[in-house]
């Protein structure tokens, strides 16, 4: 079933496994991406900042993104 979601769009459940396998993931409208780094999800923002997901200023927005079903693997 993972092959079906190898590039996306995919629910976060599959994006999570992509991150655990070293891939960067994002939503199509984002200029940044999320990646599994240092034992946590790091949010790489379009302005170059990197935020640990546990330090998000807006949990409602972050969890709304997690609930999305259109995650894709971010290209380098």
C-alpha angles and dihedrals in degrees: 000000000000090000088064089061100035092120102011168192089200141154115258091257089071094038087056091058090047089056092048087055092054100265126133115230135196145161114260094249094054127100089196133052144212124243138178105246133156093359096306142069111271117202110214106202128207091248090060096256120132120211129189106234089232089063098053115143092211113042093173091057092044094050091045087058091048089054091057119111098206104077117147136190108261115235118229 
